Amino acid sequence: MRGIYAILTLWGLRVLFFSGLLMVPMLGLAQDGNAGIAEATNRIKGYFDTGCDLMYAIGAVVGIIGAIKVFNKWNAGEPDTNKVAAAWFGSCIFLVVVATVLKSFFGI
């Protein structure tokens, strides 16, 4: 039992040593943390306008679907048409307001 432990320990030390040698060249490729954060900020700012446009498009699709559902309820004479219309209209307004507030909040 002791011989197996010694072999495993020796093998583990070899693996640890060689994996450490493989990591040494990567230290020269490391970048400054501030440069990485600045690059991430620029990329997110680039995607932000696209995301806001996507939210506007989703709001438009939700508005069209809501208008169709409210129209069908209204033609069927259902009594809760006003409640459904307010819910669909509110969800559309929420999407548009969130996109606009996020743009103004982050100054983009």
CNS distance restraints for C-alpha pairs under 8 A (distance, minus, plus):
assign (resid   1 and name CA) (resid   5 and name CA) 6.52 0.50 0.50
assign (resid   2 and name CA) (resid   6 and name CA) 6.32 0.50 0.50
assign (resid   3 and name CA) (resid   7 and name CA) 6.25 0.50 0.50
assign (resid   4 and name CA) (resid   8 and name CA) 6.11 0.50 0.50
assign (resid   5 and name CA) (resid   9 and name CA) 6.01 0.50 0.50
assign (resid   6 and name CA) (resid  10 and name CA) 6.07 0.50 0.50
assign (resid   7 and name CA) (resid  11 and name CA) 6.05 0.50 0.50
assign (resid   8 and name CA) (resid  12 and name CA) 5.98 0.50 0.50
assign (resid   9 and name CA) (resid  13 and name CA) 6.20 0.50 0.50
assign (resid  10 and name CA) (resid  14 and name CA) 6.33 0.50 0.50
assign (resid  11 and name CA) (resid  15 and name CA) 6.30 0.50 0.50
assign (resid  12 and name CA) (resid  16 and name CA) 6.11 0.50 0.50
assign (resid  13 and name CA) (resid  17 and name CA) 6.04 0.50 0.50
assign (resid  14 and name CA) (resid  18 and name CA) 6.17 0.50 0.50
assign (resid  15 and name CA) (resid  19 and name CA) 6.00 0.50 0.50
assign (resid  16 and name CA) (resid  20 and name CA) 6.11 0.50 0.50
assign (resid  17 and name CA) (resid  21 and name CA) 6.35 0.50 0.50
assign (resid  18 and name CA) (resid  22 and name CA) 6.31 0.50 0.50
assign (resid  19 and name CA) (resid  23 and name CA) 6.45 0.50 0.50
assign (resid  20 and name CA) (resid  24 and name CA) 6.59 0.50 0.50
assign (resid  21 and name CA) (resid  25 and name CA) 7.94 0.50 0.50
assign (resid  22 and name CA) (resid  26 and name CA) 7.80 0.50 0.50
assign (resid  23 and name CA) (resid  27 and name CA) 6.94 0.50 0.50
assign (resid  24 and name CA) (resid  28 and name CA) 7.70 0.50 0.50
assign (resid  25 and name CA) (resid  29 and name CA) 7.28 0.50 0.50
assign (resid  26 and name CA) (resid  30 and name CA) 6.65 0.50 0.50
assign (resid  31 and name CA) (resid  35 and name CA) 7.13 0.50 0.50
assign (resid  31 and name CA) (resid  36 and name CA) 7.09 0.50 0.50
assign (resid  32 and name CA) (resid  36 and name CA) 6.58 0.50 0.50
assign (resid  33 and name CA) (resid  37 and name CA) 6.31 0.50 0.50
assign (resid  34 and name CA) (resid  38 and name CA) 6.11 0.50 0.50
assign (resid  35 and name CA) (resid  39 and name CA) 6.15 0.50 0.50
assign (resid  36 and name CA) (resid  40 and name CA) 6.21 0.50 0.50
assign (resid  37 and name CA) (resid  41 and name CA) 6.13 0.50 0.50
assign (resid  38 and name CA) (resid  42 and name CA) 6.26 0.50 0.50
assign (resid  39 and name CA) (resid  43 and name CA) 6.28 0.50 0.50
assign (resid  40 and name CA) (resid  44 and name CA) 6.17 0.50 0.50
assign (resid  41 and name CA) (resid  45 and name CA) 6.16 0.50 0.50
assign (resid  42 and name CA) (resid  46 and name CA) 6.26 0.50 0.50
assign (resid  43 and name CA) (resid  47 and name CA) 6.46 0.50 0.50
assign (resid  44 and name CA) (resid  48 and name CA) 6.04 0.50 0.50
assign (resid  45 and name CA) (resid  49 and name CA) 7.37 0.50 0.50
assign (resid  45 and name CA) (resid 108 and name CA) 7.24 0.50 0.50
assign (resid  46 and name CA) (resid  50 and name CA) 7.66 0.50 0.50
assign (resid  47 and name CA) (resid  51 and name CA) 6.19 0.50 0.50
assign (resid  48 and name CA) (resid  52 and name CA) 6.23 0.50 0.50
assign (resid  48 and name CA) (resid 108 and name CA) 7.99 0.50 0.50
assign (resid  49 and name CA) (resid  53 and name CA) 6.17 0.50 0.50
assign (resid  50 and name CA) (resid  54 and name CA) 6.13 0.50 0.50
assign (resid  51 and name CA) (resid  55 and name CA) 6.26 0.50 0.50
assign (resid  52 and name CA) (resid  56 and name CA) 6.30 0.50 0.50
assign (resid  52 and name CA) (resid  99 and name CA) 5.33 0.50 0.50
assign (resid  52 and name CA) (resid 100 and name CA) 7.77 0.50 0.50
assign (resid  52 and name CA) (resid 103 and name CA) 7.90 0.50 0.50
assign (resid  53 and name CA) (resid  57 and name CA) 6.23 0.50 0.50
assign (resid  54 and name CA) (resid  58 and name CA) 6.15 0.50 0.50
assign (resid  55 and name CA) (resid  59 and name CA) 6.09 0.50 0.50
assign (resid  55 and name CA) (resid  95 and name CA) 6.32 0.50 0.50
assign (resid  55 and name CA) (resid  96 and name CA) 7.03 0.50 0.50
assign (resid  55 and name CA) (resid  99 and name CA) 6.52 0.50 0.50
assign (resid  56 and name CA) (resid  60 and name CA) 6.26 0.50 0.50
assign (resid  56 and name CA) (resid  95 and name CA) 6.95 0.50 0.50
assign (resid  56 and name CA) (resid  96 and name CA) 5.90 0.50 0.50
assign (resid  56 and name CA) (resid  99 and name CA) 7.40 0.50 0.50
assign (resid  57 and name CA) (resid  61 and name CA) 6.32 0.50 0.50
assign (resid  58 and name CA) (resid  62 and name CA) 6.07 0.50 0.50
assign (resid  58 and name CA) (resid  95 and name CA) 7.88 0.50 0.50
assign (resid  59 and name CA) (resid  63 and name CA) 6.02 0.50 0.50
assign (resid  59 and name CA) (resid  91 and name CA) 7.74 0.50 0.50
assign (resid  59 and name CA) (resid  92 and name CA) 4.94 0.50 0.50
assign (resid  59 and name CA) (resid  93 and name CA) 7.65 0.50 0.50
assign (resid  59 and name CA) (resid  95 and name CA) 5.72 0.50 0.50
assign (resid  59 and name CA) (resid  96 and name CA) 6.57 0.50 0.50
assign (resid  60 and name CA) (resid  64 and name CA) 6.28 0.50 0.50
assign (resid  60 and name CA) (resid  92 and name CA) 7.19 0.50 0.50
assign (resid  61 and name CA) (resid  65 and name CA) 6.23 0.50 0.50
assign (resid  62 and name CA) (resid  66 and name CA) 5.95 0.50 0.50
assign (resid  62 and name CA) (resid  88 and name CA) 7.49 0.50 0.50
assign (resid  62 and name CA) (resid  91 and name CA) 7.79 0.50 0.50
assign (resid  62 and name CA) (resid  92 and name CA) 6.40 0.50 0.50
assign (resid  63 and name CA) (resid  67 and name CA) 6.02 0.50 0.50
assign (resid  63 and name CA) (resid  88 and name CA) 6.80 0.50 0.50
assign (resid  63 and name CA) (resid  89 and name CA) 6.81 0.50 0.50
assign (resid  63 and name CA) (resid  92 and name CA) 5.80 0.50 0.50
assign (resid  64 and name CA) (resid  68 and name CA) 6.31 0.50 0.50
assign (resid  65 and name CA) (resid  69 and name CA) 6.28 0.50 0.50
assign (resid  66 and name CA) (resid  70 and name CA) 6.03 0.50 0.50
assign (resid  66 and name CA) (resid  85 and name CA) 7.25 0.50 0.50
assign (resid  66 and name CA) (resid  88 and name CA) 5.27 0.50 0.50
assign (resid  66 and name CA) (resid  89 and name CA) 7.40 0.50 0.50
assign (resid  67 and name CA) (resid  71 and name CA) 5.97 0.50 0.50
assign (resid  67 and name CA) (resid  85 and name CA) 7.66 0.50 0.50
assign (resid  67 and name CA) (resid  88 and name CA) 7.82 0.50 0.50
assign (resid  68 and name CA) (resid  72 and name CA) 6.18 0.50 0.50
assign (resid  69 and name CA) (resid  73 and name CA) 6.25 0.50 0.50
assign (resid  70 and name CA) (resid  74 and name CA) 5.99 0.50 0.50
assign (resid  70 and name CA) (resid  81 and name CA) 6.30 0.50 0.50
assign (resid  70 and name CA) (resid  84 and name CA) 6.60 0.50 0.50
assign (resid  70 and name CA) (resid  85 and name CA) 5.76 0.50 0.50
assign (resid  71 and name CA) (resid  75 and name CA) 6.14 0.50 0.50
assign (resid  72 and name CA) (resid  76 and name CA) 6.15 0.50 0.50
assign (resid  73 and name CA) (resid  77 and name CA) 6.23 0.50 0.50
assign (resid  73 and name CA) (resid  78 and name CA) 5.58 0.50 0.50
assign (resid  73 and name CA) (resid  81 and name CA) 5.95 0.50 0.50
assign (resid  74 and name CA) (resid  78 and name CA) 6.25 0.50 0.50
assign (resid  74 and name CA) (resid  81 and name CA) 5.99 0.50 0.50
assign (resid  80 and name CA) (resid  84 and name CA) 6.47 0.50 0.50
assign (resid  81 and name CA) (resid  85 and name CA) 6.05 0.50 0.50
assign (resid  82 and name CA) (resid  86 and name CA) 6.12 0.50 0.50
assign (resid  83 and name CA) (resid  87 and name CA) 6.27 0.50 0.50
assign (resid  84 and name CA) (resid  88 and name CA) 6.27 0.50 0.50
assign (resid  85 and name CA) (resid  89 and name CA) 5.99 0.50 0.50
assign (resid  86 and name CA) (resid  90 and name CA) 5.84 0.50 0.50
assign (resid  87 and name CA) (resid  91 and name CA) 6.25 0.50 0.50
assign (resid  88 and name CA) (resid  92 and name CA) 6.44 0.50 0.50
assign (resid  89 and name CA) (resid  93 and name CA) 6.26 0.50 0.50
assign (resid  90 and name CA) (resid  94 and name CA) 5.98 0.50 0.50
assign (resid  91 and name CA) (resid  95 and name CA) 6.37 0.50 0.50
assign (resid  92 and name CA) (resid  96 and name CA) 6.48 0.50 0.50
assign (resid  93 and name CA) (resid  97 and name CA) 5.99 0.50 0.50
assign (resid  94 and name CA) (resid  98 and name CA) 5.97 0.50 0.50
assign (resid  95 and name CA) (resid  99 and name CA) 6.32 0.50 0.50
assign (resid  96 and name CA) (resid 100 and name CA) 6.26 0.50 0.50
assign (resid  97 and name CA) (resid 101 and name CA) 5.92 0.50 0.50
assign (resid  98 and name CA) (resid 102 and name CA) 6.00 0.50 0.50
assign (resid  99 and name CA) (resid 103 and name CA) 6.33 0.50 0.50
assign (resid 100 and name CA) (resid 104 and name CA) 6.36 0.50 0.50
assign (resid 101 and name CA) (resid 105 and name CA) 5.79 0.50 0.50
assign (resid 102 and name CA) (resid 106 and name CA) 6.09 0.50 0.50
assign (resid 103 and name CA) (resid 107 and name CA) 5.93 0.50 0.50
assign (resid 103 and name CA) (resid 108 and name CA) 5.30 0.50 0.50
assign (resid 104 and name CA) (resid 108 and name CA) 6.53 0.50 0.50
